[in-house]
Amino acid sequence: MAIIRNILLLCIAAAATVPVQGESATDTTSVEKSLYLEEVSITAIKTSRNLSNDALSASTFSKRLIERNNVLSAKDFAKFTPNLHIPNYGSRMTSSIYVRGIGARIDQPAVGLNIDNLPVMNKDNYDFNINDIARAEILRGPQSTLYGRNAMGGIINIYTLSPLSYQGTRAMVQYGSGNSYQIAVSHYRLIGDNKGLSISGSFSSSDGFFTNIYNGKKCDWEKNGSIRSKFEWHKGSTSIDNTLSASISRQGGYPYISTEGTDVAYNDTCFYRRTSIADAFTVKWNWKGISMSSISSYQFIDDNMTLDQDFLPYSYFTLSQIRREHVLTEDLIAKYKHRDYNALLGFFAFYRHSDMDAPVTFLDDGIAQLIEKNRNNANADYPIVWQSREFPLYSNFVMQSYGIAAYHQSTYNLGRFRFTAGIRLDYERSCLDYRSHCNSGYDVIDMTGPTPTLYRHQDVIISDNGSLSQDFLQLLPKFSVSYFLGNARSSSIYASIGKGYKAGGFNNQMFSDVLQQKVMSFMGLAAPYDVREIVTYKPETSWNYELGTHLSLLDGKITADASAFFIRISNQQLTAFPEGTVTGRIMTNAGKSRSYGVEASLNVNPSENFGIIASYGYTNVKFSEYHNGKSDFSGNFAPYVPMHTMYAGANYSLNLNNCRFADCIEFESGVRGTGKIYWDENNDHSQPFYALLHASITLKARHYSVQIWGNNITDSKHSVFWFTSIGNSFEQRGEKAKFGATLRLNI
């Protein structure tokens, strides 16, 4: 009944909601087109200006839709995009992305992210607020041929406002539930002929929504700040763009609730802190159908994740992960166009260096339950007592990786047919230097006599050092054909096949478990791991087969997109249990899977004042082969992937003629549906389909707008994450109903 109720709610909102100004997720108004066309042509170096002509599934988002729906980060686009799921749980470090059944909770991402041409290389830095987004595009399906590593499921391209396209001052003030507020200010100006400069900054704060009943404080509080400068110079056939940004995030996070309780309740500190700096420098030159582009970037992350790793009001163990990372990238692109033939040739290189300290500290309950109890149950006559009620397991890492790639794509138009073929040769080397150590000990007690006596003392001293390395070489082809249905070339059908690739790496998280097993081996309870075997994992690859169509009817007043896909995944990166007695898990190439589904979107704009948008995605992803060392899960659904994703919304603009204070009032409402989501490989636990309703009313004038909005208006109860740890189950519940107001100024 709950599913039926939610589907009815979705349909009612699509058909009966008071609709906002005719605009869709895949188009912009004519004013916006003229304002931002130049900027899009400058920044969209690898993609075409009109993605509806390409043989791929894509969603594009205009500035108007972005502002009306208060889109502030990459994850906010997921609510409008079929088969894209970015759950909001944990902290801003937890940027899990799933698309078409492809994704992972940890390590390498399945979807790439580019912001003003800068390729964000670490998914832990995906989640941050972005001011003045002018346009965004989400390409689904493998984009590895042009974008390389970690674009196996798709790519998210975000472009910010250009100082050459807009001059003036913009400001935004927003306040909402949870004492949450955000302030953003930006200034755009010309500083000479064909030169523009912009400066923007923002600050946001929230008291949070989940209370830790152990200490009576909100655990999901956060404070974030960012600043960005953008310089652009265009003259003749040459253009130079440079975007420098820095951001700071401080938050509590991790509001995980034991499924046996009703509230968050843990005793040790949880927080996430991140400071990041990024710079992208783009040079472009055009001459008689030839263009040359160079995109150079530098990225820096300094972050600290500290967890009460048992998430209970007991003292089991805590984890800290402190990292400093530097990344350099260079992308050279040459494009050639002659009549019906287009060609793109590129060369990409990167270098990445990380230093990480990741100590796990065992506390009193952890020592008693996980070490002493296991040992003493095996030998009650000679029990042990640890020498202290707290001891750390230290792990220090230096990780380096570098790679080079060459890629090419050719497109040829033959009548109504368009053929595209591409290939990429990608080489990567990844190296890990590690040092793991522990210095502790325990006493063995003789219980066979009339009174307990000290039998002996055992020092537990461990010091491991080593180096590991892996080399990856991938050939990534793709091919597609499109057939245009009319002379206007606004509608087409297409077929495509392409290979996707997600890089391999190292299980840094497993070194604490390696040490735990070595500690237990002193007591004869476990065998040491082979470090290379459990720490390394190989790349994941996929083949994506797709049929689709792009349709434009009634001079573009109705647009529709639909596609069907089938994906085979090999060397799937999955979480598995290693051999031995251990509470942790590892990332390994444990299985294969297959995924199939459909995607559809519809945009109806009968007038400039009225619009309806709708989208639907279905994904069926199951394991073809998956044995985690203990159980066989072949044939089961893969966890964390929603089977259905839906969105339906409508908007209406009421013109206020002869009004001195405003030009119009905009009404908007929509509903997003997600589920069913399985949480484990056994498929024993799941989140049923749920729907979230949002709405807003906006008073707009030439230089300002005031919006009243609400999200999850019906306060739908749902979970966004579920997991197990040391035999206990936990979940994070979704965001509660939120209401607020936003003031925007354009001077």
HELIX and SHEET records of a PDB file:
HELIX    1   1 ALA A    2  ALA A   16  1                                  15    
HELIX    2   2 SER A   30  THR A   43  1                                  14    
HELIX    3   3 LEU A   51  ASN A   53  5                                   3    
HELIX    4   4 LYS A   63  ARG A   68  1                                   6    
HELIX    5   5 ALA A   74  PHE A   80  5                                   7    
HELIX    6   6 LYS A  123  ASN A  125  5                                   3    
HELIX    7   7 SER A  144  TYR A  147  1                                   4    
HELIX    8   8 ASP A  364  GLY A  366  1                                   3    
HELIX    9   9 ILE A  367  GLU A  372  3                                   6    
HELIX   10  10 LYS A  373  ALA A  378  1                                   6    
HELIX   11  11 ASN A  508  MET A  510  5                                   3    
HELIX   12  12 PHE A  511  SER A  521  1                                  11    
HELIX   13  13 VAL A  531  VAL A  535  1                                   5    
SHEET    1   A 5 SER A  57  SER A  62  0                                        
SHEET    2   A 5 ILE A 133  ARG A 140 -1                                        
SHEET    3   A 5 GLY A 154  THR A 160 -1                                        
SHEET    4   A 5 VAL A 111  ILE A 115  1                                        
SHEET    5   A 5 LEU A 118  PRO A 119 -1                                        
SHEET    1   B 3 LEU A  84  HIS A  85  0                                        
SHEET    2   B 3 TYR A  98  VAL A  99 -1                                        
SHEET    3   B 3 ILE A 102  GLY A 103 -1                                        
SHEET    1   C23 ILE A 384  TRP A 386  0                                        
SHEET    2   C23 PHE A 417  ASP A 446 -1                                        
SHEET    3   C23 PHE A 391  LEU A 414 -1                                        
SHEET    4   C23 TYR A 341  ASP A 357 -1                                        
SHEET    5   C23 PHE A 317  HIS A 338 -1                                        
SHEET    6   C23 ILE A 290  ASP A 308 -1                                        
SHEET    7   C23 PHE A 271  TRP A 287 -1                                        
SHEET    8   C23 THR A 238  GLN A 251 -1                                        
SHEET    9   C23 GLU A 222  LYS A 235 -1                                        
SHEET   10   C23 LYS A 195  SER A 206 -1                                        
SHEET   11   C23 SER A 180  GLY A 192 -1                                        
SHEET   12   C23 GLY A 168  GLY A 176 -1                                        
SHEET   13   C23 LYS A 738  ASN A 746 -1                                        
SHEET   14   C23 TYR A 704  ASN A 711 -1                                        
SHEET   15   C23 TYR A 690  LYS A 700 -1                                        
SHEET   16   C23 CYS A 664  TYR A 678 -1                                        
SHEET   17   C23 PRO A 642  ASN A 655 -1                                        
SHEET   18   C23 PHE A 610  TYR A 626 -1                                        
SHEET   19   C23 ILE A 586  SER A 607 -1                                        
SHEET   20   C23 ILE A 558  ALA A 576 -1                                        
SHEET   21   C23 GLU A 540  LEU A 553 -1                                        
SHEET   22   C23 SER A 492  LYS A 502 -1                                        
SHEET   23   C23 THR A 453  PHE A 484 -1                                        
SHEET    1   D17 ILE A 384  TRP A 386  0                                        
SHEET    2   D17 PHE A 417  ASP A 446 -1                                        
SHEET    3   D17 PHE A 391  LEU A 414 -1                                        
SHEET    4   D17 TYR A 341  ASP A 357 -1                                        
SHEET    5   D17 PHE A 317  HIS A 338 -1                                        
SHEET    6   D17 ILE A 290  ASP A 308 -1                                        
SHEET    7   D17 PHE A 271  TRP A 287 -1                                        
SHEET    8   D17 THR A 238  GLN A 251 -1                                        
SHEET    9   D17 GLU A 222  LYS A 235 -1                                        
SHEET   10   D17 LYS A 195  SER A 206 -1                                        
SHEET   11   D17 SER A 180  GLY A 192 -1                                        
SHEET   12   D17 GLY A 168  GLY A 176 -1                                        
SHEET   13   D17 LYS A 738  ASN A 746 -1                                        
SHEET   14   D17 TYR A 704  ASN A 711 -1                                        
SHEET   15   D17 TYR A 690  LYS A 700 -1                                        
SHEET   16   D17 CYS A 664  TYR A 678 -1                                        
SHEET   17   D17 SER A 686  GLN A 687 -1                                        
SHEET    1   E 2 THR A 211  ASN A 212  0                                        
SHEET    2   E 2 LYS A 217  LYS A 218 -1                                        
SHEET    1   F 3 ILE A 257  SER A 258  0                                        
SHEET    2   F 3 ASN A 728  ARG A 733 -1                                        
SHEET    3   F 3 SER A 719  SER A 725 -1                                        
SHEET    1   G 4 ILE A 384  TRP A 386  0                                        
SHEET    2   G 4 PHE A 417  ASP A 446 -1                                        
SHEET    3   G 4 PHE A 391  LEU A 414 -1                                        
SHEET    4   G 4 VAL A 360  PHE A 362 -1                                        
SHEET    1   H 2 GLY A 505  PHE A 506  0                                        
SHEET    2   H 2 THR A 536  TYR A 537 -1                                        
END                                                                             
